[in-house]
Amino acid sequence: MSTPVPDPHDPLDDPLARERAHLAASRAALRAMREDVEALDIQDVAANWVNAQVLSRQIDERIKALADLSDTPLFFGRLDYLHAPGAERAEGAGGERFYIGRRHVHDADGDPMVIDWRAPVSQPFYRASKKNPMDVGLRRRFGYTGGDLTAYEDEHLSDPAEAAATSKLLQQEIERPRVGPMRDIVATIQPEQDEIVRSGLSGTVCVQGGPGTGKTAVGLHRVAYLLYAHRERLARTGTLVIGPNRSFLHYIEQVLPALGELTVRQATVDDLVAHVEVRGTDEAAAAIVKGDARMAEVLRRALYAHVTPPTEPVVVVRGSRRWRIPAYELEEIVAELLARDIRYGAAREALPQRIAHAVLVRMEQAGEAPDDRVQDAVARNSAVKGAVKAIWPAVDPAKLVLRLLSDAEFLAEHAAGILDEDEQKTILWTRPARSVKSAKWSAADAVLIDEAADLIQRTHSLGHVVLDEAQDLSPMQYRAVGRRCTTGSATVLGDLAQGTTPWATRSWAEALAHLGKPEGAVEELTAGFRVPTDVIAYASRLLPHIAPGLTPVASVRENPGFFEVRTATGAADVVDACALLLRNEGSTGLIAADARIPELAEALTAAGISYLAPGEETTRETRLTLVPASLAKGLEYDYVVLDEPRAVVDGEPDERTGLRRLYVALTRAVSGLIVTHAAPLPPQLAE
């Protein structure tokens, strides 16, 4: 493999100049595609105003998708095939050349100038090797500086010596300093990542990946690929990306738009279950019980306890006739509905129709010929409505949960044999709320209400859901997510070693079962592309204590990165470490225990160093982010200063959770890490 080629003096014989010319022509073609869409006249196309609005919105989205981002290379690679498709490798048959980029671009004649990275013809760019060249003679990678094409690198897959070499441009792209939000990795996707990205829509995939293995990027690129391969289906059913918090979602929100995908919704689990305003918090013990999957059965019992067996007949008066349905027949109808696997609300809606049908049978036996309109009228009869209200009353999900958490007798009745007495006492409110609005609901309570709501009325299912940082979800939260993809599939992303909640996931098999996808395949990413060798090796000292048996991440970076452990006497030393790292290009994060954030913020301000909060976008002028350890998960910075590891551990309710929080904080650095401490380091970090 050659090294990046400099710009020669003679542009006429310069391959780099020809590639730049192709880039310029491709940008012009993309601009023409955009102008063609902008020039569309839909005045005489739409049948009505509604259709016109829908079409106009689709055109606006198409225009946005065709945007040419100046700092985002239009293509990053080239494939020269040895043979033409269908040529059966005939002697002398010339192959085709394809430029691989973030989206498809064609010229005025419709001929492709850039091929979408998701197209089948692009797959060898990621998977071809000397052992399996996939009919690729040449793979070319391009290097960019500030959006300008400045270098290229060739790999002749038919030459074993070149094919075995390491791509310098690929390594540079992986290790390139970052400022701003997360970017796409289409130019650097590795074969094992590509297999996950291109796996089918019908299957659920769970990706276990340590820090820096690219699991989040893989999940986002999988969404982009599925939207490309199954666009019509997913346009109907919808897609959703779920992250742990708003800061994380803000960090990743530009990845899909950069790939031309604008229709993917992003949310947190709290957003999904926002039936009530969350104003309270739970003690860890209460949150663990409320998040336990056993609560689903408690809720189901409490809900169906509202169904009362009928004891009186229903008498329907129509004109001069009275039609009587005895209690035993009503009981049979109720028993049949209870035996069916349908929601409480759907059964309640079916009950008046079943009673009305029984009345119509008697009408027909008496010689009448009632039709569907008569059945609907009988179903609306006051006697039938009264019976339904008494037998199968409407239930509000929030009021149901309110009663469970407020009424000790009601909870004991329906939790018998499921929760023991101590567990019941743990979740009961000490001061019962008088109404749904006045209650100080916790996040775990909102999940219970969502479960109850689904028992009453089926939750709408999407075509595909991506769940990131999944290791921190409770079983009930998994169920809440699973309800959103009962008829679709999911991509679950996480790292068992980074579970920092008391109810953190113990195994992916258990998580997939709670999600309702027990057949999901579990894939493991162990190659670290972002975290330097010295940093990941230091952090991995914690693995035997937080996730025994988990395979440590092996860094594949050539650059070992910068790593140092310093003794600090005060906040001023921490600020000095930040100032040192800010001399480098890229972003810097100062991560500390939540309780130490105010002191460090004051010290930074006193030193005249401006800083951002997590989720705020870094700029060339302000490249330091002050990060509470509780919000560090999923974020990355070129350089990190980690303040007081002991304080990070002590800030959690138990040591294992604290060590996991520390593991997360230690692995946020892409290029360098300085650990500062005045207190002794946790013994688990010792050699």
C-alpha positions as CSV (number, residue, x, y, z in Angstrom):
1,M,0.0,0.0,0.0
2,S,1.3,3.4,-0.9
3,T,1.5,6.4,1.4
4,P,-0.6,9.5,0.9
5,V,0.4,11.1,-2.4
6,P,1.4,14.8,-2.4
7,D,0.2,17.3,-4.9
8,P,2.6,17.2,-7.9
9,H,3.5,20.2,-10.0
10,D,2.0,19.1,-13.3
11,P,-1.8,19.0,-12.9
12,L,-2.3,17.4,-16.3
13,D,-0.6,14.2,-15.2
14,D,-1.7,14.4,-11.6
15,P,-4.1,11.7,-10.4
16,L,-4.9,13.8,-7.4
17,A,-5.9,16.7,-9.7
18,R,-8.2,14.3,-11.6
19,E,-9.8,13.1,-8.4
20,R,-10.3,16.7,-7.3
21,A,-11.9,17.4,-10.7
22,H,-14.3,14.5,-10.1
23,L,-15.1,15.9,-6.7
24,A,-15.9,19.3,-8.2
25,A,-18.0,17.7,-10.9
26,S,-19.9,15.6,-8.3
27,R,-20.6,18.6,-6.2
28,A,-22.0,20.4,-9.3
29,A,-24.1,17.3,-10.1
30,L,-25.5,17.3,-6.5
31,R,-26.3,21.0,-6.8
32,A,-28.1,20.3,-10.0
33,M,-30.1,17.5,-8.4
34,R,-31.1,19.9,-5.6
35,E,-32.1,22.6,-8.1
36,D,-34.2,20.1,-10.0
37,V,-36.2,19.3,-6.8
38,E,-36.4,23.0,-5.9
39,A,-37.9,23.8,-9.3
40,L,-40.7,21.2,-9.1
41,D,-44.1,22.7,-9.6
42,I,-46.8,20.8,-7.7
43,Q,-49.7,23.1,-8.3
44,D,-51.4,20.9,-10.9
45,V,-50.2,17.6,-9.4
46,A,-51.9,17.4,-6.0
47,A,-55.6,16.4,-5.9
48,N,-56.4,18.5,-2.9
49,W,-54.9,20.8,-0.2
50,V,-54.0,17.9,2.1
51,N,-52.1,16.1,-0.6
52,A,-50.4,19.3,-1.6
53,Q,-49.1,19.8,2.0
54,V,-47.8,16.3,2.2
55,L,-46.1,16.5,-1.1
56,S,-44.6,19.9,-0.2
57,R,-43.2,18.5,3.0
58,Q,-41.7,15.5,1.2
59,I,-40.0,17.9,-1.3
60,D,-38.6,20.0,1.5
61,E,-37.2,16.9,3.2
62,R,-35.7,15.8,-0.2
63,I,-34.1,19.2,-0.6
64,K,-32.6,19.0,2.9
65,A,-31.3,15.5,2.2
66,L,-29.5,16.8,-0.9
67,A,-27.6,19.5,1.0
68,D,-23.9,19.6,0.2
69,L,-22.1,20.0,3.6
70,S,-18.9,21.9,2.9
71,D,-17.0,20.2,5.7
72,T,-18.2,16.7,4.9
73,P,-16.5,14.9,2.0
74,L,-18.9,13.9,-0.7
75,F,-17.0,10.7,-1.3
76,F,-14.2,9.0,0.6
77,G,-13.3,6.0,-1.5
78,R,-13.1,4.4,-4.9
79,L,-13.4,0.8,-6.0
80,D,-12.0,-0.5,-9.3
81,Y,-13.5,-3.8,-10.2
82,L,-11.5,-6.4,-12.2
83,H,-14.5,-7.5,-14.3
84,A,-17.7,-6.0,-15.5
85,P,-20.9,-7.4,-13.9
86,G,-22.1,-10.5,-15.7
87,A,-18.9,-10.8,-17.7
88,E,-18.1,-14.1,-16.0
89,R,-14.5,-12.9,-15.5
90,A,-13.9,-13.3,-19.2
91,E,-10.3,-12.6,-20.4
92,G,-9.9,-8.9,-21.1
93,A,-13.3,-7.9,-19.7
94,G,-12.9,-4.5,-18.2
95,G,-14.3,-3.7,-14.7
96,E,-16.2,-0.7,-13.5
97,R,-15.1,2.1,-11.2
98,F,-17.3,3.4,-8.4
99,Y,-16.8,6.3,-6.1
100,I,-18.2,5.5,-2.6
101,G,-19.8,8.3,-0.6
102,R,-22.4,9.3,1.9
103,R,-25.2,9.5,-0.7
104,H,-26.0,8.8,-4.3
105,V,-25.1,11.5,-6.9
106,H,-25.8,11.2,-10.6
107,D,-25.1,13.4,-13.6
108,A,-27.6,14.9,-16.1
109,D,-27.9,11.6,-18.0
110,G,-28.6,9.6,-14.8
111,D,-25.2,7.9,-14.7
112,P,-23.8,7.5,-11.1
113,M,-21.0,9.8,-10.1
114,V,-21.0,8.8,-6.4
115,I,-22.5,5.5,-5.1
116,D,-24.3,5.4,-1.7
117,W,-22.2,3.5,0.8
118,R,-25.2,1.4,1.6
119,A,-25.6,0.1,-1.9
120,P,-24.6,-3.6,-2.5
121,V,-21.9,-2.5,-4.9
122,S,-20.2,-0.6,-2.1
123,Q,-20.0,-3.5,0.3
124,P,-16.5,-4.6,-0.9
125,F,-15.1,-1.3,0.2
126,Y,-15.6,-2.5,3.7
127,R,-15.2,-6.2,3.4
128,A,-12.7,-7.0,0.6
129,S,-9.4,-8.4,1.7
130,K,-6.4,-10.2,0.3
131,K,-8.1,-13.5,1.2
132,N,-11.3,-12.5,-0.4
133,P,-10.8,-9.6,-2.8
134,M,-14.4,-9.8,-4.0
135,D,-13.3,-9.0,-7.6
136,V,-11.8,-5.7,-6.5
137,G,-8.5,-4.8,-8.2
138,L,-8.0,-1.4,-6.5
139,R,-9.4,0.2,-3.4
140,R,-8.5,3.9,-3.1
141,R,-9.0,5.9,0.1
142,F,-9.1,9.7,0.0
143,G,-7.7,12.1,2.6
144,Y,-9.3,15.5,3.3
145,T,-8.3,18.7,5.0
146,G,-11.0,21.2,5.8
147,G,-13.3,19.7,3.1
148,D,-10.5,19.8,0.4
149,L,-9.3,16.5,-1.1
150,T,-5.5,16.6,-0.3
151,A,-4.3,13.0,-0.5
152,Y,-5.1,9.5,-1.7
153,E,-3.9,6.0,-0.9
154,D,-4.1,2.9,-3.1
155,E,-4.5,-0.7,-2.1
156,H,-4.0,-3.4,-4.8
157,L,-5.9,-6.4,-3.4
158,S,-4.2,-8.7,-5.9
159,D,-0.9,-7.8,-4.3
160,P,-0.6,-9.6,-0.9
161,A,2.2,-7.2,0.3
162,E,0.0,-4.2,-0.3
163,A,-3.2,-5.8,1.0
164,A,-1.6,-6.7,4.3
165,A,-0.4,-3.2,5.0
166,T,-2.2,-0.8,7.3
167,S,-4.0,2.2,5.8
168,K,-2.4,5.4,7.0
169,L,-5.4,7.5,5.8
170,L,-7.8,5.1,7.6
171,Q,-5.8,5.4,10.8
172,Q,-5.6,9.2,10.5
173,E,-9.3,9.4,10.0
174,I,-10.0,7.2,13.1
175,E,-7.7,9.3,15.3
176,R,-8.5,12.7,13.8
177,P,-9.3,15.2,16.6
178,R,-12.9,16.3,16.9
179,V,-14.7,19.5,17.8
180,G,-18.5,19.5,18.0
181,P,-21.0,16.6,17.9
182,M,-20.4,13.0,16.9
183,R,-19.8,12.5,13.2
184,D,-20.4,9.5,11.0
185,I,-17.9,6.7,10.4
186,V,-18.8,5.7,6.9
187,A,-15.2,6.1,5.8
188,T,-13.8,3.9,8.6
189,I,-16.4,1.1,9.1
190,Q,-14.6,-2.2,9.8
191,P,-15.7,-5.6,8.4
192,E,-17.1,-6.8,11.8
193,Q,-19.0,-3.5,12.1
194,D,-20.3,-3.7,8.6
195,E,-21.7,-7.2,9.2
196,I,-23.9,-5.7,12.0
197,V,-24.8,-2.6,10.0
198,R,-26.0,-4.7,7.0
199,S,-27.9,-7.4,9.0
200,G,-31.5,-7.8,8.0
201,L,-34.5,-5.8,9.2
202,S,-36.4,-8.8,10.5
203,G,-33.8,-9.8,13.1
204,T,-33.0,-8.1,16.4
205,V,-29.3,-7.6,17.1
206,C,-27.7,-6.9,20.5
207,V,-24.2,-5.4,20.3
208,Q,-21.9,-5.7,23.4
209,G,-19.1,-3.3,22.9
210,G,-16.6,-1.8,25.2
211,P,-15.4,1.8,25.1
212,G,-14.3,3.0,21.7
213,T,-15.5,0.0,19.8
214,G,-18.0,2.2,17.8
215,K,-21.2,0.5,19.0
216,T,-23.2,3.7,19.0
217,A,-22.0,4.6,15.5
218,V,-22.7,1.1,14.3
219,G,-26.3,1.4,15.6
220,L,-26.9,4.7,13.9
221,H,-25.4,3.5,10.6
222,R,-27.6,0.4,10.9
223,V,-30.6,2.7,11.0
224,A,-29.3,4.5,7.9
225,Y,-28.7,1.2,6.1
226,L,-32.2,-0.1,6.9
227,L,-33.8,3.1,5.7
228,Y,-32.0,2.6,2.4
229,A,-32.8,-1.1,2.0
230,H,-36.4,-1.0,3.3
231,R,-37.4,2.6,2.9
232,E,-41.1,2.2,1.9
233,R,-41.7,-0.2,4.8
234,L,-40.0,1.9,7.4
235,A,-41.6,5.0,6.0
236,R,-45.0,3.5,7.0
237,T,-43.9,2.0,10.3
238,G,-41.3,4.5,11.6
239,T,-37.9,4.3,13.3
240,L,-36.8,5.5,16.7
241,V,-33.4,6.0,18.4
242,I,-33.5,5.9,22.2
243,G,-30.6,7.4,24.2
244,P,-29.9,7.7,28.0
245,N,-30.4,11.5,28.2
246,R,-30.8,14.7,26.3
247,S,-27.0,15.5,26.3
248,F,-26.3,12.2,24.6
249,L,-29.0,12.7,22.0
250,H,-27.7,16.2,21.2
251,Y,-24.2,14.7,20.8
252,I,-25.4,12.1,18.2
253,E,-28.2,14.1,16.5
254,Q,-26.1,15.2,13.4
255,V,-25.0,11.7,12.4
256,L,-28.1,10.6,10.5
257,P,-28.8,14.0,8.8
258,A,-25.2,14.0,7.5
259,L,-26.1,10.7,5.8
260,G,-29.2,12.3,4.3
261,E,-31.7,10.7,6.8
262,L,-34.0,13.2,8.4
263,T,-37.0,11.3,9.5
264,V,-35.7,9.3,12.5
265,R,-37.1,10.3,15.8
266,Q,-34.8,10.5,18.8
267,A,-36.0,10.2,22.4
268,T,-35.1,9.0,25.9
269,V,-37.1,6.3,27.7
270,D,-38.5,9.0,30.0
271,D,-39.9,10.7,26.9
272,L,-41.6,7.5,25.8
273,V,-43.4,7.1,29.1
274,A,-44.3,10.7,29.8
275,H,-47.9,10.1,30.8
276,V,-47.5,12.2,33.9
277,E,-45.1,14.9,35.1
278,V,-42.1,13.5,36.9
279,R,-41.4,15.6,40.0
280,G,-40.1,13.0,42.5
281,T,-37.3,10.5,43.0
282,D,-37.1,7.1,44.5
283,E,-34.7,5.6,46.9
284,A,-32.6,2.9,45.2
285,A,-34.4,0.1,46.9
286,A,-37.9,1.3,45.8
287,A,-36.7,1.9,42.3
288,I,-35.3,-1.6,42.1
289,V,-38.7,-3.1,43.1
290,K,-40.7,-0.8,40.8
291,G,-38.3,-1.7,37.9
292,D,-38.7,-5.4,38.5
293,A,-40.5,-7.4,35.8
294,R,-42.8,-8.9,38.5
295,M,-44.6,-5.6,38.7
296,A,-46.2,-6.3,35.3
297,E,-48.1,-9.2,36.9
298,V,-49.1,-7.1,39.9
299,L,-50.5,-4.4,37.5
300,R,-52.3,-7.0,35.5
301,R,-54.0,-8.4,38.5
302,A,-54.9,-5.0,39.8
303,L,-56.4,-4.0,36.5
304,Y,-58.5,-7.1,35.9
305,A,-59.8,-7.1,39.5
306,H,-62.1,-4.3,38.2
307,V,-64.0,-6.9,36.1
308,T,-67.1,-7.9,38.2
309,P,-69.0,-11.1,37.3
310,P,-72.6,-10.2,36.4
311,T,-75.3,-11.1,38.9
312,E,-78.3,-9.4,37.2
313,P,-79.8,-9.9,33.8
314,V,-79.8,-7.2,31.1
315,V,-83.3,-6.2,29.8
316,V,-83.4,-4.3,26.6
317,V,-86.6,-2.5,25.7
318,R,-87.2,-1.8,22.0
319,G,-90.7,-0.6,21.1
320,S,-93.2,-2.9,22.8
321,R,-90.8,-5.8,23.1
322,R,-88.5,-6.6,26.0
323,W,-85.4,-8.7,25.4
324,R,-83.8,-10.4,28.4
325,I,-80.2,-11.7,28.6
326,P,-79.8,-13.8,31.8
327,A,-76.8,-13.3,34.1
328,Y,-75.4,-16.8,33.3
329,E,-75.2,-15.9,29.6
330,L,-73.6,-12.6,30.4
331,E,-71.1,-14.5,32.6
332,E,-70.2,-16.7,29.7
333,I,-69.6,-13.7,27.5
334,V,-67.3,-12.1,30.1
335,A,-65.4,-15.4,30.6
336,E,-64.8,-15.7,26.9
337,L,-63.5,-12.2,26.7
338,L,-61.2,-12.8,29.7
339,A,-59.8,-15.9,28.1
340,R,-58.9,-14.1,24.9
341,D,-55.5,-12.4,24.6
342,I,-56.8,-8.9,24.0
343,R,-56.3,-5.7,25.9
344,Y,-58.6,-4.7,28.7
345,G,-59.9,-1.7,26.7
346,A,-60.5,-3.7,23.6
347,A,-62.4,-6.3,25.5
348,R,-64.5,-3.5,27.2
349,E,-65.3,-2.2,23.7
350,A,-66.3,-5.6,22.5
351,L,-68.6,-6.4,25.5
352,P,-71.6,-4.2,24.4
353,Q,-71.4,-5.7,20.9
354,R,-71.4,-9.2,22.3
355,I,-74.5,-8.4,24.5
356,A,-76.2,-6.8,21.5
357,H,-75.4,-9.9,19.4
358,A,-77.1,-12.0,22.0
359,V,-80.2,-9.8,21.8
360,L,-80.2,-10.0,18.0
361,V,-80.2,-13.8,18.2
362,R,-83.3,-13.7,20.3
363,M,-84.9,-11.2,17.8
364,E,-84.2,-13.6,14.9
365,Q,-85.6,-16.5,16.8
366,A,-88.7,-14.4,17.3
367,G,-89.0,-14.0,13.5
368,E,-87.5,-10.5,13.1
369,A,-84.7,-9.6,10.6
370,P,-82.4,-7.1,12.4
371,D,-79.4,-5.8,10.6
372,D,-76.0,-4.3,11.8
373,R,-77.7,-0.9,12.5
374,V,-80.0,-2.6,15.0
375,Q,-77.1,-4.3,16.7
376,D,-75.2,-0.9,17.0
377,A,-78.4,0.7,18.4
378,V,-78.8,-2.1,21.0
379,A,-75.1,-1.8,21.9
380,R,-75.8,1.9,22.7
381,N,-78.9,1.1,24.7
382,S,-78.8,2.6,28.2
383,A,-79.4,-0.8,29.8
384,V,-76.5,-2.3,27.9
385,K,-74.2,0.6,28.7
386,G,-75.1,0.4,32.4
387,A,-74.3,-3.3,32.5
388,V,-70.9,-2.7,30.8
389,K,-70.1,0.0,33.3
390,A,-70.9,-2.3,36.2
391,I,-69.2,-5.4,34.8
392,W,-66.2,-3.9,32.9
393,P,-65.6,-0.3,34.1
394,A,-63.2,2.1,32.4
395,V,-59.8,2.3,34.2
396,D,-57.4,5.2,34.1
397,P,-53.8,3.8,34.1
398,A,-52.4,6.6,36.3
399,K,-55.2,6.2,38.8
400,L,-54.6,2.5,38.9
401,V,-50.9,3.0,39.8
402,L,-51.8,5.8,42.2
403,R,-54.0,3.4,44.2
404,L,-51.4,0.6,44.1
405,L,-48.8,2.9,45.6
406,S,-51.1,4.5,48.1
407,D,-53.4,1.7,49.3
408,A,-51.6,-0.9,51.3
409,E,-54.5,-3.4,51.3
410,F,-55.0,-3.0,47.5
411,L,-51.3,-3.6,46.9
412,A,-51.2,-6.6,49.3
413,E,-54.2,-8.2,47.6
414,H,-52.7,-8.0,44.1
415,A,-49.0,-8.5,45.0
416,A,-49.7,-11.6,47.1
417,G,-47.2,-14.3,46.2
418,I,-45.3,-11.9,43.9
419,L,-43.8,-9.3,46.3
420,D,-43.0,-10.0,49.9
421,E,-44.1,-7.7,52.7
422,D,-40.8,-5.8,52.8
423,E,-40.9,-5.2,49.1
424,Q,-44.5,-3.9,49.3
425,K,-43.6,-1.6,52.1
426,T,-40.6,-0.3,50.1
427,I,-42.8,0.9,47.2
428,L,-45.7,2.3,49.2
429,W,-45.8,6.0,49.5
430,T,-45.4,7.3,53.1
431,R,-47.6,10.2,52.2
432,P,-50.3,9.1,49.7
433,A,-51.2,11.6,47.1
434,R,-54.8,12.7,46.8
435,S,-54.9,12.9,43.0
436,V,-52.9,12.1,39.9
437,K,-51.9,15.8,39.4
438,S,-50.8,16.3,42.9
439,A,-48.7,13.1,43.1
440,K,-44.9,13.5,43.0
441,W,-44.3,10.8,40.4
442,S,-40.9,9.3,39.9
443,A,-39.4,8.0,36.7
444,A,-40.0,4.4,37.8
445,D,-43.7,5.3,38.5
446,A,-44.1,6.7,34.9
447,V,-42.9,3.3,33.6
448,L,-45.5,1.5,35.7
449,I,-48.2,3.8,34.3
450,D,-46.9,3.1,30.7
451,E,-47.2,-0.7,31.5
452,A,-50.8,-0.2,32.8
453,A,-51.7,1.9,29.7
454,D,-50.5,-0.9,27.5
455,L,-52.6,-3.4,29.4
456,I,-55.6,-1.2,28.6
457,Q,-54.8,-0.2,25.0
458,R,-52.0,-1.7,22.8
459,T,-49.0,0.6,22.3
460,H,-48.3,1.6,18.7
461,S,-45.4,-0.5,17.3
462,L,-42.6,0.9,15.1
463,G,-40.6,-0.8,12.4
464,H,-37.3,-0.5,14.1
465,V,-35.9,0.8,17.4
466,V,-32.3,1.4,18.3
467,L,-31.7,1.3,22.1
468,D,-28.3,2.7,23.1
469,E,-26.7,2.5,26.5
470,A,-29.1,-0.3,27.2
471,Q,-27.2,-1.7,30.1
472,D,-28.7,0.8,32.5
473,L,-32.3,-0.1,31.9
474,S,-34.6,-1.9,34.4
475,P,-36.6,-4.9,33.3
476,M,-39.7,-2.7,33.3
477,Q,-38.0,-0.1,31.1
478,Y,-37.0,-2.9,28.7
479,R,-40.7,-3.9,28.5
480,A,-41.6,-0.2,27.8
481,V,-39.1,-0.2,24.8
482,G,-40.2,-3.6,23.7
483,R,-43.8,-2.4,23.4
484,R,-42.6,0.1,20.8
485,C,-41.3,-2.7,18.5
486,T,-43.6,-5.7,19.1
487,T,-44.1,-6.1,15.3
488,G,-40.7,-4.7,14.4
489,S,-37.1,-5.3,15.3
490,A,-34.5,-3.7,17.5
491,T,-30.8,-2.9,17.7
492,V,-29.7,-3.0,21.3
493,L,-26.3,-1.4,22.1
494,G,-24.5,-1.4,25.4
495,D,-21.6,-2.5,27.6
496,L,-22.3,-4.6,30.7
497,A,-19.2,-3.1,32.3
498,Q,-20.7,0.4,32.1
499,G,-23.9,-0.4,33.9
500,T,-24.2,2.4,36.6
501,T,-27.7,1.9,38.0
502,P,-28.5,-0.4,40.9
503,W,-30.7,-2.4,38.5
504,A,-28.1,-2.6,35.7
505,T,-28.4,-5.4,33.2
506,R,-26.8,-8.6,34.3
507,S,-26.8,-10.4,31.0
508,W,-28.0,-9.6,27.5
509,A,-30.0,-12.8,27.3
510,E,-32.1,-11.6,30.2
511,A,-32.4,-8.1,28.7
512,L,-33.6,-9.5,25.3
513,A,-36.2,-11.6,27.1
514,H,-37.6,-8.5,28.9
515,L,-37.5,-6.7,25.6
516,G,-39.7,-9.4,24.1
517,K,-36.9,-10.4,21.6
518,P,-35.4,-13.6,23.2
519,E,-34.3,-14.8,19.8
520,G,-32.1,-11.7,19.2
521,A,-28.5,-12.4,18.2
522,V,-25.7,-11.1,20.5
523,E,-22.6,-9.7,18.8
524,E,-19.5,-8.6,20.6
525,L,-17.1,-5.8,19.4
526,T,-13.7,-6.0,21.1
527,A,-11.5,-3.9,18.8
528,G,-11.1,-0.4,20.2
529,F,-10.7,2.3,17.6
530,R,-11.1,5.4,19.7
531,V,-9.5,4.9,23.1
532,P,-5.7,4.9,23.3
533,T,-3.9,1.7,24.4
534,D,-2.5,3.1,27.6
535,V,-5.8,4.5,28.7
536,I,-7.9,1.4,28.0
537,A,-5.3,-0.8,29.6
538,Y,-5.5,1.4,32.8
539,A,-9.3,1.3,32.8
540,S,-9.4,-2.4,32.2
541,R,-7.8,-3.0,35.6
542,L,-11.4,-2.5,36.9
543,L,-13.0,-5.2,34.8
544,P,-12.4,-8.1,37.1
545,H,-14.3,-6.2,39.8
546,I,-17.2,-4.8,37.8
547,A,-17.8,-7.4,35.0
548,P,-15.9,-10.6,35.5
549,G,-15.5,-12.7,32.4
550,L,-16.0,-9.8,30.0
551,T,-13.4,-9.6,27.2
552,P,-11.2,-6.5,27.6
553,V,-11.1,-4.0,24.7
554,A,-8.0,-4.3,22.6
555,S,-6.9,-1.0,21.2
556,V,-5.9,-1.2,17.5
557,R,-4.7,2.4,17.3
558,E,-1.1,3.0,16.2
559,N,-0.9,6.2,18.2
560,P,-0.6,5.1,21.9
561,G,-2.0,8.4,23.1
562,F,-1.1,10.5,26.1
563,F,-1.7,9.2,29.6
564,E,-0.6,10.5,33.0
565,V,-1.6,10.2,36.7
566,R,-0.9,13.3,38.7
567,T,-1.1,14.2,42.4
568,A,-3.1,17.4,42.9
569,T,-3.2,19.6,46.0
570,G,-6.3,21.5,45.0
571,A,-8.5,22.7,42.2
572,A,-5.8,25.0,40.8
573,D,-3.8,21.9,39.8
574,V,-6.8,20.5,38.0
575,V,-7.2,23.7,36.1
576,D,-3.5,23.6,35.1
577,A,-4.0,20.1,33.7
578,C,-6.9,21.4,31.6
579,A,-4.8,24.4,30.4
580,L,-2.1,22.0,29.3
581,L,-4.4,19.8,27.3
582,L,-6.2,22.8,25.7
583,R,-2.9,23.6,23.9
584,N,-3.7,20.6,21.7
585,E,-6.1,20.6,18.8
586,G,-9.5,19.2,19.6
587,S,-12.0,19.0,22.5
588,T,-11.2,18.6,26.2
589,G,-13.5,17.3,28.9
590,L,-13.1,17.8,32.6
591,I,-14.9,14.9,34.3
592,A,-15.5,15.0,38.0
593,A,-17.8,13.6,40.7
594,D,-21.1,15.6,40.6
595,A,-20.5,17.0,44.0
596,R,-17.2,18.6,42.9
597,I,-18.6,20.4,39.8
598,P,-19.3,23.7,41.6
599,E,-15.8,24.0,43.0
600,L,-14.2,23.2,39.7
601,A,-16.5,25.6,37.8
602,E,-15.5,28.4,40.2
603,A,-11.8,27.6,39.7
604,L,-12.1,27.6,35.9
605,T,-13.9,30.9,35.9
606,A,-11.2,32.4,38.2
607,A,-8.5,31.2,35.8
608,G,-10.3,32.8,32.9
609,I,-11.1,29.5,31.1
610,S,-14.5,29.4,29.5
611,Y,-16.3,26.0,29.5
612,L,-19.5,24.4,28.3
613,A,-22.0,22.0,29.9
614,P,-22.6,18.5,28.4
615,G,-24.8,18.7,25.3
616,E,-23.6,22.2,24.4
617,E,-21.6,22.2,21.1
618,T,-17.9,22.9,21.3
619,T,-16.4,25.6,19.1
620,R,-12.9,26.6,18.1
621,E,-13.0,29.2,20.8
622,T,-14.5,27.1,23.6
623,R,-13.3,23.6,23.6
624,L,-13.6,22.6,27.3
625,T,-16.6,20.9,28.7
626,L,-17.2,20.5,32.4
627,V,-18.9,17.1,32.8
628,P,-20.5,15.6,35.9
629,A,-19.6,11.9,36.1
630,S,-23.3,11.0,36.0
631,L,-23.6,12.5,32.5
632,A,-20.3,11.3,31.0
633,K,-21.7,8.0,29.5
634,G,-21.7,7.9,25.7
635,L,-19.7,11.2,25.3
636,E,-16.2,11.4,23.9
637,Y,-13.5,14.1,24.0
638,D,-10.1,14.2,22.4
639,Y,-8.5,14.9,25.8
640,V,-9.9,14.3,29.3
641,V,-8.9,15.4,32.8
642,L,-10.4,13.1,35.3
643,D,-10.6,14.6,38.8
644,E,-10.5,12.5,42.0
645,P,-11.4,8.9,41.0
646,R,-12.1,8.2,44.7
647,A,-14.8,10.8,44.7
648,V,-16.4,9.4,41.6
649,V,-16.6,6.0,43.3
650,D,-17.9,7.4,46.6
651,G,-20.6,9.3,44.8
652,E,-22.6,6.2,44.0
653,P,-24.7,4.1,46.4
654,D,-22.5,1.0,46.3
655,E,-18.8,0.3,45.4
656,R,-19.5,-1.8,42.3
657,T,-21.7,0.9,40.8
658,G,-19.1,3.5,41.7
659,L,-16.3,1.5,40.0
660,R,-18.4,1.2,36.9
661,R,-19.0,4.9,36.9
662,L,-15.2,5.3,37.2
663,Y,-14.7,2.9,34.3
664,V,-17.0,5.1,32.2
665,A,-15.2,8.3,33.1
666,L,-11.7,6.8,32.4
667,T,-12.7,5.8,28.9
668,R,-14.0,9.0,27.5
669,A,-10.6,10.1,26.1
670,V,-9.8,9.7,22.4
671,S,-6.2,11.0,22.4
672,G,-5.1,11.6,26.0
673,L,-6.0,11.4,29.6
674,I,-4.7,13.0,32.8
675,V,-5.9,11.6,36.1
676,T,-5.6,14.1,39.0
677,H,-6.1,13.1,42.6
678,A,-5.4,14.3,46.2
679,A,-7.1,11.4,47.9
680,P,-5.7,7.9,47.4
681,L,-6.7,6.1,44.3
682,P,-9.1,3.2,44.5
683,P,-7.1,0.0,45.2
684,Q,-8.7,-1.7,42.2
685,L,-6.6,0.6,40.0
686,A,-3.3,-0.6,41.5
687,E,-1.0,-2.7,39.4
